[in-house]
């Protein structure tokens, strides 16, 4: 099963990721240093994240999964440092809707 998921952190920031060999305990590869900076040690002691499956396909190719993942990152603005932890594709101010 191919999936694209959204992780929501306690501060409301999100990370969009994909998994082409579905594993319930895979939470993506968000940059740990970016996340670490946003939470104090006390906040890290009791830390809950939410994982939501946004899209799934049994037969999509890896390139289709990546293309859809990039679309969702842009749509949800997960690459905007104020909103999410994705850093690819790079956020451009022109992508932001006013």
C-alpha positions in Angstrom: 0.0 0.0 0.0 1.3 3.5 -0.9 0.3 6.3 1.4 0.8 10.0 1.9 0.4 11.1 5.5 0.3 14.3 7.5 2.0 14.5 10.9 0.7 17.3 13.2 3.0 18.3 16.1 1.9 19.9 19.4 2.7 23.4 18.1 0.3 22.9 15.2 3.1 22.7 12.6 2.8 19.8 10.0 4.9 17.5 8.0 3.8 15.7 4.9 5.4 12.4 4.0 5.0 9.3 2.0 5.4 5.6 2.6 5.5 3.1 -0.3 5.9 0.1 1.9 3.2 1.0 4.4 4.4 0.7 8.0 2.2 1.9 10.9 5.2 3.1 12.9 6.9 5.1 10.1 6.5 8.9 10.8 8.6 10.3 8.0 12.0 12.0 7.9 11.3 15.6 9.0 14.5 17.4 10.1 15.0 16.6 13.7 17.0 19.8 14.4 14.1 22.0 13.1 11.6 20.2 15.4 14.0 20.2 18.4 14.4 24.0 18.3 10.6 24.4 18.6 10.2 22.5 21.8 11.6 23.0 25.3 13.0 20.0 27.2 9.9 20.2 29.4 7.6 20.0 26.3 9.6 17.1 25.0 8.9 15.1 28.1 5.3 14.6 27.2 5.0 14.8 23.4 2.1 13.7 21.3 1.9 13.8 17.5 -1.0 12.9 15.2 -0.6 10.9 12.0 -3.3 11.1 9.4 -3.4 9.2 6.1 -4.4 11.8 3.4 -4.1 9.6 0.3 -3.7 5.9 -0.5 -3.2 3.8 -3.5 -2.6 0.1 -4.0 -1.2 0.5 -7.5 0.4 3.9 -7.9 4.0 4.0 -9.1 6.7 5.6 -6.9 6.8 8.6 -9.2 3.0 9.1 -8.9 3.3 8.9 -5.1 6.1 11.5 -5.1 4.2 13.8 -7.5 1.1 13.7 -5.3 3.2 14.2 -2.1 4.7 17.4 -3.6 1.2 18.6 -4.6 0.0 18.1 -1.0 3.0 19.8 0.5 2.3 22.8 -1.7 -1.5 22.8 -1.1 -1.1 22.5 2.7 1.9 24.9 2.7 3.9 22.4 4.7 7.1 23.8 3.2 6.3 27.3 4.7 8.5 27.4 7.8 5.7 29.1 9.7 3.3 26.2 9.0 5.4 23.1 8.5 8.6 21.2 8.6 8.9 20.2 5.0 11.8 21.9 3.3 11.4 20.4 -0.2 10.1 21.7 -2.5 11.5 25.1 -1.3 8.8 27.6 -0.2 8.3 30.6 -2.4 6.4 33.7 -1.1 4.5 33.7 -4.4 3.0 30.3 -3.4 1.3 31.9 -0.4 -2.3 32.9 -1.0 -3.5 36.2 0.5 
